[in-house]
């Protein structure tokens, strides 16, 4: 079996005529060939567009993104590829809208209650109206959207005290 990186070719001339050394290195070539092949293609492992599917989950962890099981491969690749940009805008209407658009493929409108309250008396109530975010998603087939999963993803993207309202409508 010929390998792309035969070890015997890298030896000094004195070892090229030794039969035992040649046979020994051929055995090592078979063991090391997959390692060299993986290293040669390492850049492909780091590109979410072409990385092997099982490595994509690891890439998602590198960029602190939970892509979740059951999502289509193309959607997971897009999420990982855009993760840094999504983190840059995390906590903003723009960031939430882009994240939901990647999850649904729909047109997203985000409205939040906005505002900020404070008090100089410890233990007193902060606001009569609790903060909330309303997300409207327009998709071609609203029935195909996993609403509980989408609502959970939105809840993960907003502060814990913010209530989430999700509306999925047809185009």
Chimera marker file (.cmm) of the C-alpha trace (Angstrom):
<marker_set name="trace">
<marker id="1" x="0.000" y="0.000" z="0.000" r="1" g="1" b="0" radius="0.5"/>
<marker id="2" x="1.374" y="3.390" z="-0.974" r="1" g="1" b="0" radius="0.5"/>
<marker id="3" x="0.892" y="6.255" z="1.459" r="1" g="1" b="0" radius="0.5"/>
<marker id="4" x="1.110" y="9.981" z="0.754" r="1" g="1" b="0" radius="0.5"/>
<marker id="5" x="4.034" y="10.390" z="3.176" r="1" g="1" b="0" radius="0.5"/>
<marker id="6" x="6.247" y="7.262" z="3.148" r="1" g="1" b="0" radius="0.5"/>
<marker id="7" x="8.668" y="7.337" z="6.069" r="1" g="1" b="0" radius="0.5"/>
<marker id="8" x="11.340" y="5.320" z="4.247" r="1" g="1" b="0" radius="0.5"/>
<marker id="9" x="11.936" y="8.194" z="1.817" r="1" g="1" b="0" radius="0.5"/>
<marker id="10" x="12.942" y="10.417" z="4.708" r="1" g="1" b="0" radius="0.5"/>
<marker id="11" x="15.733" y="8.157" z="5.982" r="1" g="1" b="0" radius="0.5"/>
<marker id="12" x="19.435" y="8.640" z="5.373" r="1" g="1" b="0" radius="0.5"/>
<marker id="13" x="20.815" y="6.623" z="2.437" r="1" g="1" b="0" radius="0.5"/>
<marker id="14" x="22.470" y="4.052" z="4.687" r="1" g="1" b="0" radius="0.5"/>
<marker id="15" x="19.022" y="2.749" z="5.779" r="1" g="1" b="0" radius="0.5"/>
<marker id="16" x="17.491" y="2.620" z="2.308" r="1" g="1" b="0" radius="0.5"/>
<marker id="17" x="19.042" y="-0.781" z="1.554" r="1" g="1" b="0" radius="0.5"/>
<marker id="18" x="18.126" y="-2.399" z="4.894" r="1" g="1" b="0" radius="0.5"/>
<marker id="19" x="15.184" y="-4.756" z="4.248" r="1" g="1" b="0" radius="0.5"/>
<marker id="20" x="14.064" y="-4.968" z="7.892" r="1" g="1" b="0" radius="0.5"/>
<marker id="21" x="13.958" y="-1.192" z="8.264" r="1" g="1" b="0" radius="0.5"/>
<marker id="22" x="12.013" y="-0.835" z="5.011" r="1" g="1" b="0" radius="0.5"/>
<marker id="23" x="9.394" y="-3.445" z="6.066" r="1" g="1" b="0" radius="0.5"/>
<marker id="24" x="9.126" y="-1.907" z="9.538" r="1" g="1" b="0" radius="0.5"/>
<marker id="25" x="8.527" y="1.548" z="8.120" r="1" g="1" b="0" radius="0.5"/>
<marker id="26" x="5.896" y="0.276" z="5.672" r="1" g="1" b="0" radius="0.5"/>
<marker id="27" x="3.949" y="-1.008" z="8.695" r="1" g="1" b="0" radius="0.5"/>
<marker id="28" x="4.308" y="2.367" z="10.394" r="1" g="1" b="0" radius="0.5"/>
<marker id="29" x="3.211" y="4.125" z="7.199" r="1" g="1" b="0" radius="0.5"/>
<marker id="30" x="-0.146" y="2.320" z="7.389" r="1" g="1" b="0" radius="0.5"/>
<marker id="31" x="-0.588" y="3.406" z="11.007" r="1" g="1" b="0" radius="0.5"/>
<marker id="32" x="0.538" y="7.017" z="10.538" r="1" g="1" b="0" radius="0.5"/>
<marker id="33" x="-1.103" y="7.725" z="7.164" r="1" g="1" b="0" radius="0.5"/>
<marker id="34" x="-4.495" y="8.634" z="8.721" r="1" g="1" b="0" radius="0.5"/>
<marker id="35" x="-2.736" y="10.995" z="11.141" r="1" g="1" b="0" radius="0.5"/>
<marker id="36" x="-0.918" y="12.791" z="8.322" r="1" g="1" b="0" radius="0.5"/>
<marker id="37" x="-4.105" y="12.920" z="6.266" r="1" g="1" b="0" radius="0.5"/>
<marker id="38" x="-6.026" y="14.467" z="9.176" r="1" g="1" b="0" radius="0.5"/>
<marker id="39" x="-3.273" y="17.024" z="9.760" r="1" g="1" b="0" radius="0.5"/>
<marker id="40" x="-3.123" y="17.889" z="6.057" r="1" g="1" b="0" radius="0.5"/>
<marker id="41" x="-6.857" y="18.590" z="6.099" r="1" g="1" b="0" radius="0.5"/>
<marker id="42" x="-6.956" y="20.283" z="9.510" r="1" g="1" b="0" radius="0.5"/>
<marker id="43" x="-8.098" y="23.619" z="8.087" r="1" g="1" b="0" radius="0.5"/>
<marker id="44" x="-11.200" y="21.838" z="6.790" r="1" g="1" b="0" radius="0.5"/>
<marker id="45" x="-12.040" y="20.731" z="10.311" r="1" g="1" b="0" radius="0.5"/>
<marker id="46" x="-12.096" y="24.363" z="11.451" r="1" g="1" b="0" radius="0.5"/>
<marker id="47" x="-14.417" y="25.556" z="8.687" r="1" g="1" b="0" radius="0.5"/>
<marker id="48" x="-18.044" y="24.977" z="9.764" r="1" g="1" b="0" radius="0.5"/>
<marker id="49" x="-19.098" y="24.862" z="6.126" r="1" g="1" b="0" radius="0.5"/>
<marker id="50" x="-17.109" y="21.695" z="5.390" r="1" g="1" b="0" radius="0.5"/>
<marker id="51" x="-16.164" y="20.231" z="8.792" r="1" g="1" b="0" radius="0.5"/>
<marker id="52" x="-17.212" y="16.623" z="9.394" r="1" g="1" b="0" radius="0.5"/>
<marker id="53" x="-20.617" y="16.474" z="11.054" r="1" g="1" b="0" radius="0.5"/>
<marker id="54" x="-19.338" y="14.920" z="14.275" r="1" g="1" b="0" radius="0.5"/>
<marker id="55" x="-16.650" y="17.632" z="14.572" r="1" g="1" b="0" radius="0.5"/>
<marker id="56" x="-19.214" y="20.411" z="14.076" r="1" g="1" b="0" radius="0.5"/>
<marker id="57" x="-20.578" y="19.885" z="17.607" r="1" g="1" b="0" radius="0.5"/>
<marker id="58" x="-17.067" y="20.341" z="18.978" r="1" g="1" b="0" radius="0.5"/>
<marker id="59" x="-16.671" y="23.567" z="16.987" r="1" g="1" b="0" radius="0.5"/>
<marker id="60" x="-19.966" y="24.774" z="18.438" r="1" g="1" b="0" radius="0.5"/>
<marker id="61" x="-18.580" y="24.265" z="21.936" r="1" g="1" b="0" radius="0.5"/>
<marker id="62" x="-15.457" y="26.231" z="20.987" r="1" g="1" b="0" radius="0.5"/>
<marker id="63" x="-17.618" y="29.239" z="20.171" r="1" g="1" b="0" radius="0.5"/>
<marker id="64" x="-19.942" y="28.720" z="23.182" r="1" g="1" b="0" radius="0.5"/>
<marker id="65" x="-22.995" y="27.888" z="21.121" r="1" g="1" b="0" radius="0.5"/>
<marker id="66" x="-25.578" y="25.192" z="21.769" r="1" g="1" b="0" radius="0.5"/>
<marker id="67" x="-26.776" y="24.122" z="18.335" r="1" g="1" b="0" radius="0.5"/>
<marker id="68" x="-29.026" y="21.444" z="19.800" r="1" g="1" b="0" radius="0.5"/>
<marker id="69" x="-29.813" y="18.009" z="18.496" r="1" g="1" b="0" radius="0.5"/>
<marker id="70" x="-32.280" y="17.448" z="15.728" r="1" g="1" b="0" radius="0.5"/>
<marker id="71" x="-31.584" y="20.619" z="13.795" r="1" g="1" b="0" radius="0.5"/>
<marker id="72" x="-30.786" y="20.175" z="10.097" r="1" g="1" b="0" radius="0.5"/>
<marker id="73" x="-27.073" y="20.020" z="9.297" r="1" g="1" b="0" radius="0.5"/>
<marker id="74" x="-27.171" y="23.144" z="7.112" r="1" g="1" b="0" radius="0.5"/>
<marker id="75" x="-28.768" y="25.115" z="9.935" r="1" g="1" b="0" radius="0.5"/>
<marker id="76" x="-26.172" y="23.909" z="12.471" r="1" g="1" b="0" radius="0.5"/>
<marker id="77" x="-23.371" y="24.869" z="10.083" r="1" g="1" b="0" radius="0.5"/>
<marker id="78" x="-24.857" y="28.359" z="9.628" r="1" g="1" b="0" radius="0.5"/>
<marker id="79" x="-25.221" y="28.826" z="13.396" r="1" g="1" b="0" radius="0.5"/>
<marker id="80" x="-21.601" y="27.876" z="14.067" r="1" g="1" b="0" radius="0.5"/>
<marker id="81" x="-20.340" y="30.011" z="11.190" r="1" g="1" b="0" radius="0.5"/>
<marker id="82" x="-22.213" y="33.053" z="12.541" r="1" g="1" b="0" radius="0.5"/>
<marker id="83" x="-21.569" y="32.366" z="16.257" r="1" g="1" b="0" radius="0.5"/>
<marker id="84" x="-18.942" y="35.053" z="16.794" r="1" g="1" b="0" radius="0.5"/>
<marker id="85" x="-21.146" y="37.678" z="15.153" r="1" g="1" b="0" radius="0.5"/>
<marker id="86" x="-24.127" y="36.483" z="17.195" r="1" g="1" b="0" radius="0.5"/>
<marker id="87" x="-22.103" y="36.813" z="20.405" r="1" g="1" b="0" radius="0.5"/>
<marker id="88" x="-21.034" y="40.304" z="19.383" r="1" g="1" b="0" radius="0.5"/>
<marker id="89" x="-24.680" y="41.378" z="19.231" r="1" g="1" b="0" radius="0.5"/>
<marker id="90" x="-25.935" y="39.221" z="22.114" r="1" g="1" b="0" radius="0.5"/>
<marker id="91" x="-28.363" y="41.059" z="24.359" r="1" g="1" b="0" radius="0.5"/>
<marker id="92" x="-29.529" y="43.414" z="21.619" r="1" g="1" b="0" radius="0.5"/>
<marker id="93" x="-32.634" y="43.380" z="19.453" r="1" g="1" b="0" radius="0.5"/>
<marker id="94" x="-30.454" y="42.942" z="16.381" r="1" g="1" b="0" radius="0.5"/>
<marker id="95" x="-28.625" y="39.962" z="17.874" r="1" g="1" b="0" radius="0.5"/>
<marker id="96" x="-31.837" y="38.269" z="18.961" r="1" g="1" b="0" radius="0.5"/>
<marker id="97" x="-33.474" y="38.870" z="15.577" r="1" g="1" b="0" radius="0.5"/>
<marker id="98" x="-30.486" y="37.425" z="13.693" r="1" g="1" b="0" radius="0.5"/>
<marker id="99" x="-30.320" y="34.389" z="15.985" r="1" g="1" b="0" radius="0.5"/>
<marker id="100" x="-34.046" y="33.653" z="15.598" r="1" g="1" b="0" radius="0.5"/>
<marker id="101" x="-33.789" y="34.167" z="11.823" r="1" g="1" b="0" radius="0.5"/>
<marker id="102" x="-31.015" y="31.561" z="11.671" r="1" g="1" b="0" radius="0.5"/>
<marker id="103" x="-33.112" y="29.154" z="13.752" r="1" g="1" b="0" radius="0.5"/>
<marker id="104" x="-36.292" y="29.574" z="11.716" r="1" g="1" b="0" radius="0.5"/>
<marker id="105" x="-35.331" y="30.927" z="8.305" r="1" g="1" b="0" radius="0.5"/>
<marker id="106" x="-38.103" y="33.468" z="8.747" r="1" g="1" b="0" radius="0.5"/>
<marker id="107" x="-38.494" y="37.212" z="8.893" r="1" g="1" b="0" radius="0.5"/>
<marker id="108" x="-38.143" y="38.298" z="12.532" r="1" g="1" b="0" radius="0.5"/>
<marker id="109" x="-39.431" y="41.349" z="14.368" r="1" g="1" b="0" radius="0.5"/>
<marker id="110" x="-38.338" y="41.957" z="17.962" r="1" g="1" b="0" radius="0.5"/>
<marker id="111" x="-40.022" y="44.394" z="20.323" r="1" g="1" b="0" radius="0.5"/>
<marker id="112" x="-38.922" y="44.828" z="23.886" r="1" g="1" b="0" radius="0.5"/>
<marker id="113" x="-40.346" y="46.803" z="26.765" r="1" g="1" b="0" radius="0.5"/>
<marker id="114" x="-37.056" y="48.621" z="27.157" r="1" g="1" b="0" radius="0.5"/>
<marker id="115" x="-36.360" y="50.975" z="30.000" r="1" g="1" b="0" radius="0.5"/>
<marker id="116" x="-34.401" y="50.741" z="33.171" r="1" g="1" b="0" radius="0.5"/>
<marker id="117" x="-35.541" y="51.141" z="36.753" r="1" g="1" b="0" radius="0.5"/>
<marker id="118" x="-33.773" y="51.540" z="40.047" r="1" g="1" b="0" radius="0.5"/>
<marker id="119" x="-34.507" y="52.313" z="43.652" r="1" g="1" b="0" radius="0.5"/>
<marker id="120" x="-32.536" y="53.685" z="46.560" r="1" g="1" b="0" radius="0.5"/>
<marker id="121" x="-34.468" y="51.520" z="49.052" r="1" g="1" b="0" radius="0.5"/>
<marker id="122" x="-33.243" y="47.909" z="49.364" r="1" g="1" b="0" radius="0.5"/>
<marker id="123" x="-35.937" y="45.273" z="49.031" r="1" g="1" b="0" radius="0.5"/>
<marker id="124" x="-38.499" y="47.539" z="47.395" r="1" g="1" b="0" radius="0.5"/>
<marker id="125" x="-40.219" y="46.658" z="44.127" r="1" g="1" b="0" radius="0.5"/>
<marker id="126" x="-38.551" y="47.948" z="41.009" r="1" g="1" b="0" radius="0.5"/>
<marker id="127" x="-41.313" y="48.208" z="38.459" r="1" g="1" b="0" radius="0.5"/>
<marker id="128" x="-45.027" y="47.633" z="38.060" r="1" g="1" b="0" radius="0.5"/>
<marker id="129" x="-44.616" y="46.292" z="34.534" r="1" g="1" b="0" radius="0.5"/>
<marker id="130" x="-42.023" y="43.473" z="34.315" r="1" g="1" b="0" radius="0.5"/>
<marker id="131" x="-39.595" y="43.622" z="31.381" r="1" g="1" b="0" radius="0.5"/>
<marker id="132" x="-40.534" y="41.513" z="28.389" r="1" g="1" b="0" radius="0.5"/>
<marker id="133" x="-39.551" y="40.811" z="24.816" r="1" g="1" b="0" radius="0.5"/>
<marker id="134" x="-42.023" y="40.017" z="22.058" r="1" g="1" b="0" radius="0.5"/>
<marker id="135" x="-40.708" y="38.108" z="19.048" r="1" g="1" b="0" radius="0.5"/>
<marker id="136" x="-42.818" y="37.762" z="15.904" r="1" g="1" b="0" radius="0.5"/>
<marker id="137" x="-41.577" y="35.304" z="13.292" r="1" g="1" b="0" radius="0.5"/>
<marker id="138" x="-43.031" y="35.173" z="9.801" r="1" g="1" b="0" radius="0.5"/>
<marker id="139" x="-42.430" y="31.853" z="8.069" r="1" g="1" b="0" radius="0.5"/>
<marker id="140" x="-43.982" y="30.081" z="5.109" r="1" g="1" b="0" radius="0.5"/>
<marker id="141" x="-45.104" y="27.103" z="7.225" r="1" g="1" b="0" radius="0.5"/>
<marker id="142" x="-45.761" y="28.111" z="10.852" r="1" g="1" b="0" radius="0.5"/>
<marker id="143" x="-46.696" y="24.549" z="11.802" r="1" g="1" b="0" radius="0.5"/>
<marker id="144" x="-43.140" y="23.384" z="11.098" r="1" g="1" b="0" radius="0.5"/>
<marker id="145" x="-41.651" y="25.657" z="13.780" r="1" g="1" b="0" radius="0.5"/>
<marker id="146" x="-40.892" y="23.905" z="17.064" r="1" g="1" b="0" radius="0.5"/>
<marker id="147" x="-42.322" y="26.642" z="19.271" r="1" g="1" b="0" radius="0.5"/>
<marker id="148" x="-41.234" y="25.314" z="22.689" r="1" g="1" b="0" radius="0.5"/>
<marker id="149" x="-37.685" y="24.848" z="21.443" r="1" g="1" b="0" radius="0.5"/>
<marker id="150" x="-37.622" y="28.275" z="19.818" r="1" g="1" b="0" radius="0.5"/>
<marker id="151" x="-39.036" y="29.913" z="22.955" r="1" g="1" b="0" radius="0.5"/>
<marker id="152" x="-36.334" y="28.185" z="25.017" r="1" g="1" b="0" radius="0.5"/>
<marker id="153" x="-33.613" y="29.447" z="22.647" r="1" g="1" b="0" radius="0.5"/>
<marker id="154" x="-34.999" y="32.982" z="22.923" r="1" g="1" b="0" radius="0.5"/>
<marker id="155" x="-35.193" y="32.715" z="26.726" r="1" g="1" b="0" radius="0.5"/>
<marker id="156" x="-31.529" y="31.648" z="26.763" r="1" g="1" b="0" radius="0.5"/>
<marker id="157" x="-30.593" y="34.710" z="24.725" r="1" g="1" b="0" radius="0.5"/>
<marker id="158" x="-32.284" y="37.312" z="26.942" r="1" g="1" b="0" radius="0.5"/>
<marker id="159" x="-31.649" y="38.163" z="30.609" r="1" g="1" b="0" radius="0.5"/>
<marker id="160" x="-33.242" y="35.737" z="33.064" r="1" g="1" b="0" radius="0.5"/>
<marker id="161" x="-35.760" y="38.252" z="34.435" r="1" g="1" b="0" radius="0.5"/>
<marker id="162" x="-37.167" y="39.142" z="31.005" r="1" g="1" b="0" radius="0.5"/>
<marker id="163" x="-40.425" y="37.455" z="30.006" r="1" g="1" b="0" radius="0.5"/>
<marker id="164" x="-40.566" y="36.031" z="26.473" r="1" g="1" b="0" radius="0.5"/>
<marker id="165" x="-43.600" y="36.235" z="24.196" r="1" g="1" b="0" radius="0.5"/>
<marker id="166" x="-43.342" y="34.319" z="20.928" r="1" g="1" b="0" radius="0.5"/>
<marker id="167" x="-45.641" y="34.681" z="17.963" r="1" g="1" b="0" radius="0.5"/>
<marker id="168" x="-45.204" y="32.565" z="14.836" r="1" g="1" b="0" radius="0.5"/>
<marker id="169" x="-47.300" y="33.620" z="11.852" r="1" g="1" b="0" radius="0.5"/>
<marker id="170" x="-47.562" y="32.762" z="8.175" r="1" g="1" b="0" radius="0.5"/>
<marker id="171" x="-46.168" y="34.984" z="5.446" r="1" g="1" b="0" radius="0.5"/>
<link id1="1" id2="2" r="1" g="1" b="0" radius="0.2"/>
<link id1="2" id2="3" r="1" g="1" b="0" radius="0.2"/>
<link id1="3" id2="4" r="1" g="1" b="0" radius="0.2"/>
<link id1="4" id2="5" r="1" g="1" b="0" radius="0.2"/>
<link id1="5" id2="6" r="1" g="1" b="0" radius="0.2"/>
<link id1="6" id2="7" r="1" g="1" b="0" radius="0.2"/>
<link id1="7" id2="8" r="1" g="1" b="0" radius="0.2"/>
<link id1="8" id2="9" r="1" g="1" b="0" radius="0.2"/>
<link id1="9" id2="10" r="1" g="1" b="0" radius="0.2"/>
<link id1="10" id2="11" r="1" g="1" b="0" radius="0.2"/>
<link id1="11" id2="12" r="1" g="1" b="0" radius="0.2"/>
<link id1="12" id2="13" r="1" g="1" b="0" radius="0.2"/>
<link id1="13" id2="14" r="1" g="1" b="0" radius="0.2"/>
<link id1="14" id2="15" r="1" g="1" b="0" radius="0.2"/>
<link id1="15" id2="16" r="1" g="1" b="0" radius="0.2"/>
<link id1="16" id2="17" r="1" g="1" b="0" radius="0.2"/>
<link id1="17" id2="18" r="1" g="1" b="0" radius="0.2"/>
<link id1="18" id2="19" r="1" g="1" b="0" radius="0.2"/>
<link id1="19" id2="20" r="1" g="1" b="0" radius="0.2"/>
<link id1="20" id2="21" r="1" g="1" b="0" radius="0.2"/>
<link id1="21" id2="22" r="1" g="1" b="0" radius="0.2"/>
<link id1="22" id2="23" r="1" g="1" b="0" radius="0.2"/>
<link id1="23" id2="24" r="1" g="1" b="0" radius="0.2"/>
<link id1="24" id2="25" r="1" g="1" b="0" radius="0.2"/>
<link id1="25" id2="26" r="1" g="1" b="0" radius="0.2"/>
<link id1="26" id2="27" r="1" g="1" b="0" radius="0.2"/>
<link id1="27" id2="28" r="1" g="1" b="0" radius="0.2"/>
<link id1="28" id2="29" r="1" g="1" b="0" radius="0.2"/>
<link id1="29" id2="30" r="1" g="1" b="0" radius="0.2"/>
<link id1="30" id2="31" r="1" g="1" b="0" radius="0.2"/>
<link id1="31" id2="32" r="1" g="1" b="0" radius="0.2"/>
<link id1="32" id2="33" r="1" g="1" b="0" radius="0.2"/>
<link id1="33" id2="34" r="1" g="1" b="0" radius="0.2"/>
<link id1="34" id2="35" r="1" g="1" b="0" radius="0.2"/>
<link id1="35" id2="36" r="1" g="1" b="0" radius="0.2"/>
<link id1="36" id2="37" r="1" g="1" b="0" radius="0.2"/>
<link id1="37" id2="38" r="1" g="1" b="0" radius="0.2"/>
<link id1="38" id2="39" r="1" g="1" b="0" radius="0.2"/>
<link id1="39" id2="40" r="1" g="1" b="0" radius="0.2"/>
<link id1="40" id2="41" r="1" g="1" b="0" radius="0.2"/>
<link id1="41" id2="42" r="1" g="1" b="0" radius="0.2"/>
<link id1="42" id2="43" r="1" g="1" b="0" radius="0.2"/>
<link id1="43" id2="44" r="1" g="1" b="0" radius="0.2"/>
<link id1="44" id2="45" r="1" g="1" b="0" radius="0.2"/>
<link id1="45" id2="46" r="1" g="1" b="0" radius="0.2"/>
<link id1="46" id2="47" r="1" g="1" b="0" radius="0.2"/>
<link id1="47" id2="48" r="1" g="1" b="0" radius="0.2"/>
<link id1="48" id2="49" r="1" g="1" b="0" radius="0.2"/>
<link id1="49" id2="50" r="1" g="1" b="0" radius="0.2"/>
<link id1="50" id2="51" r="1" g="1" b="0" radius="0.2"/>
<link id1="51" id2="52" r="1" g="1" b="0" radius="0.2"/>
<link id1="52" id2="53" r="1" g="1" b="0" radius="0.2"/>
<link id1="53" id2="54" r="1" g="1" b="0" radius="0.2"/>
<link id1="54" id2="55" r="1" g="1" b="0" radius="0.2"/>
<link id1="55" id2="56" r="1" g="1" b="0" radius="0.2"/>
<link id1="56" id2="57" r="1" g="1" b="0" radius="0.2"/>
<link id1="57" id2="58" r="1" g="1" b="0" radius="0.2"/>
<link id1="58" id2="59" r="1" g="1" b="0" radius="0.2"/>
<link id1="59" id2="60" r="1" g="1" b="0" radius="0.2"/>
<link id1="60" id2="61" r="1" g="1" b="0" radius="0.2"/>
<link id1="61" id2="62" r="1" g="1" b="0" radius="0.2"/>
<link id1="62" id2="63" r="1" g="1" b="0" radius="0.2"/>
<link id1="63" id2="64" r="1" g="1" b="0" radius="0.2"/>
<link id1="64" id2="65" r="1" g="1" b="0" radius="0.2"/>
<link id1="65" id2="66" r="1" g="1" b="0" radius="0.2"/>
<link id1="66" id2="67" r="1" g="1" b="0" radius="0.2"/>
<link id1="67" id2="68" r="1" g="1" b="0" radius="0.2"/>
<link id1="68" id2="69" r="1" g="1" b="0" radius="0.2"/>
<link id1="69" id2="70" r="1" g="1" b="0" radius="0.2"/>
<link id1="70" id2="71" r="1" g="1" b="0" radius="0.2"/>
<link id1="71" id2="72" r="1" g="1" b="0" radius="0.2"/>
<link id1="72" id2="73" r="1" g="1" b="0" radius="0.2"/>
<link id1="73" id2="74" r="1" g="1" b="0" radius="0.2"/>
<link id1="74" id2="75" r="1" g="1" b="0" radius="0.2"/>
<link id1="75" id2="76" r="1" g="1" b="0" radius="0.2"/>
<link id1="76" id2="77" r="1" g="1" b="0" radius="0.2"/>
<link id1="77" id2="78" r="1" g="1" b="0" radius="0.2"/>
<link id1="78" id2="79" r="1" g="1" b="0" radius="0.2"/>
<link id1="79" id2="80" r="1" g="1" b="0" radius="0.2"/>
<link id1="80" id2="81" r="1" g="1" b="0" radius="0.2"/>
<link id1="81" id2="82" r="1" g="1" b="0" radius="0.2"/>
<link id1="82" id2="83" r="1" g="1" b="0" radius="0.2"/>
<link id1="83" id2="84" r="1" g="1" b="0" radius="0.2"/>
<link id1="84" id2="85" r="1" g="1" b="0" radius="0.2"/>
<link id1="85" id2="86" r="1" g="1" b="0" radius="0.2"/>
<link id1="86" id2="87" r="1" g="1" b="0" radius="0.2"/>
<link id1="87" id2="88" r="1" g="1" b="0" radius="0.2"/>
<link id1="88" id2="89" r="1" g="1" b="0" radius="0.2"/>
<link id1="89" id2="90" r="1" g="1" b="0" radius="0.2"/>
<link id1="90" id2="91" r="1" g="1" b="0" radius="0.2"/>
<link id1="91" id2="92" r="1" g="1" b="0" radius="0.2"/>
<link id1="92" id2="93" r="1" g="1" b="0" radius="0.2"/>
<link id1="93" id2="94" r="1" g="1" b="0" radius="0.2"/>
<link id1="94" id2="95" r="1" g="1" b="0" radius="0.2"/>
<link id1="95" id2="96" r="1" g="1" b="0" radius="0.2"/>
<link id1="96" id2="97" r="1" g="1" b="0" radius="0.2"/>
<link id1="97" id2="98" r="1" g="1" b="0" radius="0.2"/>
<link id1="98" id2="99" r="1" g="1" b="0" radius="0.2"/>
<link id1="99" id2="100" r="1" g="1" b="0" radius="0.2"/>
<link id1="100" id2="101" r="1" g="1" b="0" radius="0.2"/>
<link id1="101" id2="102" r="1" g="1" b="0" radius="0.2"/>
<link id1="102" id2="103" r="1" g="1" b="0" radius="0.2"/>
<link id1="103" id2="104" r="1" g="1" b="0" radius="0.2"/>
<link id1="104" id2="105" r="1" g="1" b="0" radius="0.2"/>
<link id1="105" id2="106" r="1" g="1" b="0" radius="0.2"/>
<link id1="106" id2="107" r="1" g="1" b="0" radius="0.2"/>
<link id1="107" id2="108" r="1" g="1" b="0" radius="0.2"/>
<link id1="108" id2="109" r="1" g="1" b="0" radius="0.2"/>
<link id1="109" id2="110" r="1" g="1" b="0" radius="0.2"/>
<link id1="110" id2="111" r="1" g="1" b="0" radius="0.2"/>
<link id1="111" id2="112" r="1" g="1" b="0" radius="0.2"/>
<link id1="112" id2="113" r="1" g="1" b="0" radius="0.2"/>
<link id1="113" id2="114" r="1" g="1" b="0" radius="0.2"/>
<link id1="114" id2="115" r="1" g="1" b="0" radius="0.2"/>
<link id1="115" id2="116" r="1" g="1" b="0" radius="0.2"/>
<link id1="116" id2="117" r="1" g="1" b="0" radius="0.2"/>
<link id1="117" id2="118" r="1" g="1" b="0" radius="0.2"/>
<link id1="118" id2="119" r="1" g="1" b="0" radius="0.2"/>
<link id1="119" id2="120" r="1" g="1" b="0" radius="0.2"/>
<link id1="120" id2="121" r="1" g="1" b="0" radius="0.2"/>
<link id1="121" id2="122" r="1" g="1" b="0" radius="0.2"/>
<link id1="122" id2="123" r="1" g="1" b="0" radius="0.2"/>
<link id1="123" id2="124" r="1" g="1" b="0" radius="0.2"/>
<link id1="124" id2="125" r="1" g="1" b="0" radius="0.2"/>
<link id1="125" id2="126" r="1" g="1" b="0" radius="0.2"/>
<link id1="126" id2="127" r="1" g="1" b="0" radius="0.2"/>
<link id1="127" id2="128" r="1" g="1" b="0" radius="0.2"/>
<link id1="128" id2="129" r="1" g="1" b="0" radius="0.2"/>
<link id1="129" id2="130" r="1" g="1" b="0" radius="0.2"/>
<link id1="130" id2="131" r="1" g="1" b="0" radius="0.2"/>
<link id1="131" id2="132" r="1" g="1" b="0" radius="0.2"/>
<link id1="132" id2="133" r="1" g="1" b="0" radius="0.2"/>
<link id1="133" id2="134" r="1" g="1" b="0" radius="0.2"/>
<link id1="134" id2="135" r="1" g="1" b="0" radius="0.2"/>
<link id1="135" id2="136" r="1" g="1" b="0" radius="0.2"/>
<link id1="136" id2="137" r="1" g="1" b="0" radius="0.2"/>
<link id1="137" id2="138" r="1" g="1" b="0" radius="0.2"/>
<link id1="138" id2="139" r="1" g="1" b="0" radius="0.2"/>
<link id1="139" id2="140" r="1" g="1" b="0" radius="0.2"/>
<link id1="140" id2="141" r="1" g="1" b="0" radius="0.2"/>
<link id1="141" id2="142" r="1" g="1" b="0" radius="0.2"/>
<link id1="142" id2="143" r="1" g="1" b="0" radius="0.2"/>
<link id1="143" id2="144" r="1" g="1" b="0" radius="0.2"/>
<link id1="144" id2="145" r="1" g="1" b="0" radius="0.2"/>
<link id1="145" id2="146" r="1" g="1" b="0" radius="0.2"/>
<link id1="146" id2="147" r="1" g="1" b="0" radius="0.2"/>
<link id1="147" id2="148" r="1" g="1" b="0" radius="0.2"/>
<link id1="148" id2="149" r="1" g="1" b="0" radius="0.2"/>
<link id1="149" id2="150" r="1" g="1" b="0" radius="0.2"/>
<link id1="150" id2="151" r="1" g="1" b="0" radius="0.2"/>
<link id1="151" id2="152" r="1" g="1" b="0" radius="0.2"/>
<link id1="152" id2="153" r="1" g="1" b="0" radius="0.2"/>
<link id1="153" id2="154" r="1" g="1" b="0" radius="0.2"/>
<link id1="154" id2="155" r="1" g="1" b="0" radius="0.2"/>
<link id1="155" id2="156" r="1" g="1" b="0" radius="0.2"/>
<link id1="156" id2="157" r="1" g="1" b="0" radius="0.2"/>
<link id1="157" id2="158" r="1" g="1" b="0" radius="0.2"/>
<link id1="158" id2="159" r="1" g="1" b="0" radius="0.2"/>
<link id1="159" id2="160" r="1" g="1" b="0" radius="0.2"/>
<link id1="160" id2="161" r="1" g="1" b="0" radius="0.2"/>
<link id1="161" id2="162" r="1" g="1" b="0" radius="0.2"/>
<link id1="162" id2="163" r="1" g="1" b="0" radius="0.2"/>
<link id1="163" id2="164" r="1" g="1" b="0" radius="0.2"/>
<link id1="164" id2="165" r="1" g="1" b="0" radius="0.2"/>
<link id1="165" id2="166" r="1" g="1" b="0" radius="0.2"/>
<link id1="166" id2="167" r="1" g="1" b="0" radius="0.2"/>
<link id1="167" id2="168" r="1" g="1" b="0" radius="0.2"/>
<link id1="168" id2="169" r="1" g="1" b="0" radius="0.2"/>
<link id1="169" id2="170" r="1" g="1" b="0" radius="0.2"/>
<link id1="170" id2="171" r="1" g="1" b="0" radius="0.2"/>
</marker_set>
